[in-house]
Amino acid sequence: ATIYPGSQIKLLEALRKFMLRNLRLPDDLQAGEKIIVMASFVVNKNGQIEQIKIINAGREDLNKEVQRVINKMPFWKPGMQNGNTVSVYFKLPVTFMSAEEE
């Protein structure tokens, strides 16, 4: 099965939902604390995820969690250019935020 066919908006929404369903959120963030982890990866011309890298680290445990979830992604529909499948490079910011204390 492949995921994320269709428009860019549909792709981003499907990716957001996948991340929300699969990320394990930390329970030790301070009130109002926000940590952003920026990952990059390639969807190769066969639709497989590869070359996962953390390009802007947060905490080590959160970096590993982002990598774990990206590794869980099913195949994507590959990118197309001039009628040929091509590899596509993605950057994915993941924000971990605590709930504000009331």
N, C-alpha and C positions, 0 to 999 in steps of 0.2 A: 504494500500500500504506500502511496505517496501522500505527502501533505503539502499544503501551501500552493495549490495551483491558483491561477486567476490574477486579479489586479494586485498592485502593490499594497493598497489599503487592506484587501482581504488577507494578503500574506502577513502583514504586520499584526493584524488582529488575531489571526490564527496562531502566530508565534507568541504573542502576548498571553493568550489563553493557555497555550502549552506550558509556558514558563510558570504561570500562576498555579496551574494544576500540579506541577511537578517539583517546584522549589520547596525545600524545607526551610522555613524562616527561623532565624535565631530568636531565642527568648531572652537573651541577655543584653539587648541594646538598651541604652539609657533613654529616658523620655526625650523625644525630639531628635534623637540621633539618626543620622542618615549616612549610609555607606554605599558608594557606587562602585561596582566592578564592571570594567569594560572588557569584553571578550571579542575576539575575532575568530572567524572560521571560514572555511571554503566549502561550498556545495559543489562537488565535482560534476563532470558532465554525465555521470551515471546517477546523480542525485544523492550520493553519499556525503555525509559530513566528514571533513578532515581538516587537519592543520589548526586545531583548536588552540588558541593562545589567550592568555590574560595579558592585555596590553595596558591596563590601568588597574593596578591591584587595590583591593580593599583589605580585608582581613584574610589571613591564610585559609581559615575554614570556609569563608564565603567564596573565595576564589575557587576552592575545590568543589563547592556545591554548584557553582555556575558551570564548571567543566563537566561535572557529573550529569547535570540535566541536559546540556548540549549533546553529550554522548548518547543520551537516551532517545534523541529525536529519531523518528522514522525517516525513511528516504524522502527527499524533497522531489518535486518536479524540477528537472534541471533547467537552467537558463537557456534561452535561445538567442542566437545572433545570426542573421542572414540564413535562416533555415537550418542551422547546425546547433547541436547542444554544446554549451560552453560551461566552464567552471565560473562560479560567481563568488566574490569575496564579500563577506558581511561583517559589520561591526555591530555588536549588541551591548547596549548599556543595561545593566541590571541594578536597580536601586533597592536596597534593603532599608526599611524605615520602621522605627518603633511607633507604636500608637502614642499619641500625646496623653500625658496624665491629666486627669480632670481635676 
